Amino acid sequence: MNIKDVYFLKRRQKKISMQKIAKYIGCSQSLISRYETGDCGMSESKIGLYREYIDTYKK
């Protein structure tokens, strides 16, 4: 399991929508979906924001 899979599982466990992360990062929801499925990559800065949002998310 790679780090991308770990964060995908964390996002699902915390019930964070792709829409919320996309708004925080400033990208489309489809980019998040394609990143998580491995269809495309994201810039390092966007990956950092993606991980930051998941790590610091509180309900």
N, CA, C and O atoms as a GROMACS GRO file, in nm:
protein
  236
    1MET      N    1   0.086  -0.118   0.000
    1MET     CA    2   0.000   0.000   0.000
    1MET      C    3   0.090   0.124   0.000
    1MET      O    4   0.181   0.136   0.082
    2ASN      N    5   0.063   0.214  -0.093
    2ASN     CA    6   0.144   0.336  -0.099
    2ASN      C    7   0.077   0.450  -0.023
    2ASN      O    8  -0.036   0.437   0.026
    3ILE      N    9   0.146   0.562  -0.015
    3ILE     CA   10   0.096   0.676   0.065
    3ILE      C   11  -0.035   0.731   0.009
    3ILE      O   12  -0.120   0.778   0.085
    4LYS      N   13  -0.052   0.726  -0.123
    4LYS     CA   14  -0.176   0.774  -0.184
    4LYS      C   15  -0.294   0.689  -0.137
    4LYS      O   16  -0.401   0.742  -0.108
    5ASP      N   17  -0.275   0.558  -0.129
    5ASP     CA   18  -0.380   0.468  -0.082
    5ASP      C   19  -0.412   0.493   0.066
    5ASP      O   20  -0.529   0.487   0.106
    6VAL      N   21  -0.310   0.521   0.145
    6VAL     CA   22  -0.330   0.550   0.287
    6VAL      C   23  -0.419   0.673   0.303
    6VAL      O   24  -0.512   0.673   0.383
    7TYR      N   25  -0.389   0.779   0.226
    7TYR     CA   26  -0.469   0.901   0.237
    7TYR      C   27  -0.609   0.883   0.180
    7TYR      O   28  -0.704   0.944   0.230
    8PHE      N   29  -0.624   0.801   0.078
    8PHE     CA   30  -0.757   0.772   0.026
    8PHE      C   31  -0.842   0.705   0.135
    8PHE      O   32  -0.957   0.742   0.156
    9LEU      N   33  -0.782   0.607   0.204
    9LEU     CA   34  -0.855   0.539   0.312
    9LEU      C   35  -0.887   0.633   0.427
    9LEU      O   36  -0.996   0.627   0.484
   10LYS      N   37  -0.791   0.720   0.463
   10LYS     CA   38  -0.816   0.818   0.570
   10LYS      C   39  -0.932   0.908   0.532
   10LYS      O   40  -1.018   0.937   0.615
   11ARG      N   41  -0.934   0.953   0.406
   11ARG     CA   42  -1.042   1.042   0.360
   11ARG      C   43  -1.176   0.971   0.370
   11ARG      O   44  -1.273   1.031   0.415
   12ARG      N   45  -1.181   0.846   0.330
   12ARG     CA   46  -1.307   0.771   0.336
   12ARG      C   47  -1.350   0.745   0.481
   12ARG      O   48  -1.468   0.754   0.512
   13GLN      N   49  -1.254   0.714   0.569
   13GLN     CA   50  -1.287   0.688   0.709
   13GLN      C   51  -1.341   0.814   0.777
   13GLN      O   52  -1.432   0.806   0.859
   14LYS      N   53  -1.285   0.928   0.742
   14LYS     CA   54  -1.330   1.054   0.802
   14LYS      C   55  -1.453   1.110   0.731
   14LYS      O   56  -1.507   1.213   0.772
   15LYS      N   57  -1.496   1.042   0.625
   15LYS     CA   58  -1.614   1.082   0.547
   15LYS      C   59  -1.600   1.223   0.491
   15LYS      O   60  -1.692   1.305   0.499
   16ILE      N   61  -1.483   1.249   0.435
   16ILE     CA   62  -1.455   1.379   0.372
   16ILE      C   63  -1.490   1.367   0.224
   16ILE      O   64  -1.442   1.276   0.156
   17SER      N   65  -1.571   1.457   0.175
   17SER     CA   66  -1.607   1.451   0.033
   17SER      C   67  -1.494   1.507  -0.053
   17SER      O   68  -1.416   1.591  -0.010
   18MET      N   69  -1.489   1.459  -0.176
   18MET     CA   70  -1.391   1.511  -0.271
   18MET      C   71  -1.418   1.659  -0.299
   18MET      O   72  -1.326   1.736  -0.325
   19GLN      N   73  -1.545   1.696  -0.293
   19GLN     CA   74  -1.584   1.835  -0.318
   19GLN      C   75  -1.521   1.929  -0.215
   19GLN      O   76  -1.473   2.036  -0.251
   20LYS      N   77  -1.520   1.890  -0.088
   20LYS     CA   78  -1.462   1.974   0.017
   20LYS      C   79  -1.312   1.991  -0.004
   20LYS      O   80  -1.259   2.101   0.010
   21ILE      N   81  -1.243   1.882  -0.038
   21ILE     CA   82  -1.099   1.889  -0.060
   21ILE      C   83  -1.069   1.973  -0.184
   21ILE      O   84  -0.977   2.055  -0.183
   22ALA      N   85  -1.146   1.953  -0.289
   22ALA     CA   86  -1.124   2.029  -0.413
   22ALA      C   87  -1.140   2.178  -0.389
   22ALA      O   88  -1.062   2.259  -0.442
   23LYS      N   89  -1.238   2.216  -0.310
   23LYS     CA   90  -1.259   2.357  -0.280
   23LYS      C   91  -1.141   2.412  -0.200
   23LYS      O   92  -1.094   2.523  -0.226
   24TYR      N   93  -1.092   2.336  -0.104
   24TYR     CA   94  -0.978   2.376  -0.021
   24TYR      C   95  -0.852   2.392  -0.106
   24TYR      O   96  -0.776   2.488  -0.089
   25ILE      N   97  -0.829   2.298  -0.197
   25ILE     CA   98  -0.709   2.301  -0.280
   25ILE      C   99  -0.721   2.405  -0.392
   25ILE      O  100  -0.622   2.468  -0.430
   26GLY      N  101  -0.843   2.423  -0.443
   26GLY     CA  102  -0.863   2.513  -0.556
   26GLY      C  103  -0.852   2.439  -0.688
   26GLY      O  104  -0.791   2.489  -0.783
   27CYS      N  105  -0.910   2.320  -0.693
   27CYS     CA  106  -0.908   2.241  -0.816
   27CYS      C  107  -1.046   2.177  -0.834
   27CYS      O  108  -1.137   2.199  -0.754
   28SER      N  109  -1.058   2.098  -0.940
   28SER     CA  110  -1.186   2.032  -0.966
   28SER      C  111  -1.197   1.902  -0.886
   28SER      O  112  -1.097   1.841  -0.848
   29GLN      N  113  -1.320   1.862  -0.863
   29GLN     CA  114  -1.346   1.736  -0.795
   29GLN      C  115  -1.296   1.620  -0.880
   29GLN      O  116  -1.249   1.519  -0.827
   30SER      N  117  -1.305   1.634  -1.011
   30SER     CA  118  -1.260   1.525  -1.099
   30SER      C  119  -1.108   1.506  -1.089
   30SER      O  120  -1.060   1.393  -1.104
   31LEU      N  121  -1.032   1.612  -1.064
   31LEU     CA  122  -0.888   1.597  -1.046
   31LEU      C  123  -0.859   1.513  -0.922
   31LEU      O  124  -0.771   1.427  -0.926
   32ILE      N  125  -0.931   1.536  -0.814
   32ILE     CA  126  -0.913   1.457  -0.692
   32ILE      C  127  -0.944   1.311  -0.722
   32ILE      O  128  -0.869   1.222  -0.683
   33SER      N  129  -1.055   1.287  -0.791
   33SER     CA  130  -1.095   1.151  -0.824
   33SER      C  131  -0.990   1.083  -0.911
   33SER      O  132  -0.952   0.968  -0.885
   34ARG      N  133  -0.943   1.152  -1.012
   34ARG     CA  134  -0.844   1.094  -1.103
   34ARG      C  135  -0.711   1.072  -1.032
   34ARG      O  136  -0.641   0.975  -1.062
   35TYR      N  137  -0.675   1.160  -0.940
   35TYR     CA  138  -0.552   1.142  -0.862
   35TYR      C  139  -0.562   1.017  -0.775
   35TYR      O  140  -0.468   0.936  -0.770
   36GLU      N  141  -0.676   1.001  -0.707
   36GLU     CA  142  -0.692   0.887  -0.617
   36GLU      C  143  -0.696   0.753  -0.692
   36GLU      O  144  -0.652   0.651  -0.638
   37THR      N  145  -0.746   0.753  -0.814
   37THR     CA  146  -0.750   0.628  -0.891
   37THR      C  147  -0.623   0.604  -0.970
   37THR      O  148  -0.605   0.498  -1.031
   38GLY      N  149  -0.534   0.702  -0.970
   38GLY     CA  150  -0.406   0.686  -1.039
   38GLY      C  151  -0.410   0.722  -1.186
   38GLY      O  152  -0.315   0.692  -1.259
   39ASP      N  153  -0.519   0.786  -1.231
   39ASP     CA  154  -0.530   0.824  -1.372
   39ASP      C  155  -0.445   0.945  -1.407
   39ASP      O  156  -0.410   0.964  -1.524
   40CYS      N  157  -0.411   1.027  -1.308
   40CYS     CA  158  -0.328   1.144  -1.334
   40CYS      C  159  -0.257   1.183  -1.205
   40CYS      O  160  -0.286   1.131  -1.098
   41GLY      N  161  -0.166   1.273  -1.217
   41GLY     CA  162  -0.093   1.322  -1.100
   41GLY      C  163  -0.137   1.463  -1.064
   41GLY      O  164  -0.214   1.525  -1.136
   42MET      N  165  -0.088   1.510  -0.953
   42MET     CA  166  -0.112   1.649  -0.911
   42MET      C  167   0.023   1.709  -0.876
   42MET      O  168   0.120   1.637  -0.852
   43SER      N  169   0.028   1.840  -0.873
   43SER     CA  170   0.152   1.907  -0.834
   43SER      C  171   0.181   1.879  -0.687
   43SER      O  172   0.091   1.848  -0.608
   44GLU      N  173   0.307   1.891  -0.652
   44GLU     CA  174   0.347   1.866  -0.513
   44GLU      C  175   0.274   1.959  -0.416
   44GLU      O  176   0.239   1.918  -0.306
   45SER      N  177   0.251   2.084  -0.458
   45SER     CA  178   0.182   2.177  -0.368
   45SER      C  179   0.037   2.134  -0.344
   45SER      O  180  -0.014   2.145  -0.232
   46LYS      N  181  -0.030   2.084  -0.447
   46LYS     CA  182  -0.168   2.037  -0.432
   46LYS      C  183  -0.173   1.908  -0.350
   46LYS      O  184  -0.264   1.890  -0.269
   47ILE      N  185  -0.077   1.822  -0.368
   47ILE     CA  186  -0.070   1.699  -0.288
   47ILE      C  187  -0.050   1.735  -0.141
   47ILE      O  188  -0.110   1.674  -0.053
   48GLY      N  189   0.033   1.835  -0.115
   48GLY     CA  190   0.056   1.880   0.022
   48GLY      C  191  -0.072   1.934   0.085
   48GLY      O  192  -0.101   1.904   0.201
   49LEU      N  193  -0.147   2.013   0.009
   49LEU     CA  194  -0.274   2.066   0.060
   49LEU      C  195  -0.377   1.954   0.081
   49LEU      O  196  -0.452   1.956   0.178
   50TYR      N  197  -0.379   1.858  -0.010
   50TYR     CA  198  -0.468   1.741   0.002
   50TYR      C  199  -0.442   1.667   0.132
   50TYR      O  200  -0.534   1.636   0.208
   51ARG      N  201  -0.315   1.639   0.158
   51ARG     CA  202  -0.278   1.566   0.280
   51ARG      C  203  -0.303   1.650   0.405
   51ARG      O  204  -0.349   1.598   0.507
   52GLU      N  205  -0.273   1.778   0.396
   52GLU     CA  206  -0.295   1.868   0.510
   52GLU      C  207  -0.443   1.871   0.549
   52GLU      O  208  -0.477   1.864   0.667
   53TYR      N  209  -0.530   1.882   0.450
   53TYR     CA  210  -0.675   1.888   0.478
   53TYR      C  211  -0.721   1.760   0.546
   53TYR      O  212  -0.796   1.765   0.644
   54ILE      N  213  -0.678   1.647   0.495
   54ILE     CA  214  -0.718   1.518   0.553
   54ILE      C  215  -0.663   1.503   0.694
   54ILE      O  216  -0.735   1.458   0.784
   55ASP      N  217  -0.536   1.539   0.714
   55ASP     CA  218  -0.474   1.523   0.846
   55ASP      C  219  -0.537   1.613   0.951
   55ASP      O  220  -0.548   1.574   1.067
   56THR      N  221  -0.581   1.733   0.912
   56THR     CA  222  -0.631   1.830   1.011
   56THR      C  223  -0.782   1.838   1.016
   56THR      O  224  -0.836   1.917   1.093
   57TYR      N  225  -0.853   1.758   0.937
   57TYR     CA  226  -0.998   1.765   0.930
   57TYR      C  227  -1.063   1.724   1.062
   57TYR      O  228  -1.031   1.621   1.121
   58LYS      N  229  -1.154   1.808   1.107
   58LYS     CA  230  -1.236   1.780   1.226
   58LYS      C  231  -1.381   1.794   1.185
   58LYS      O  232  -1.416   1.888   1.114
   59LYS      N  233  -1.465   1.703   1.229
   59LYS     CA  234  -1.608   1.709   1.194
   59LYS      C  235  -1.674   1.831   1.249
   59LYS      O  236  -1.794   1.850   1.229
   0.00000   0.00000   0.00000
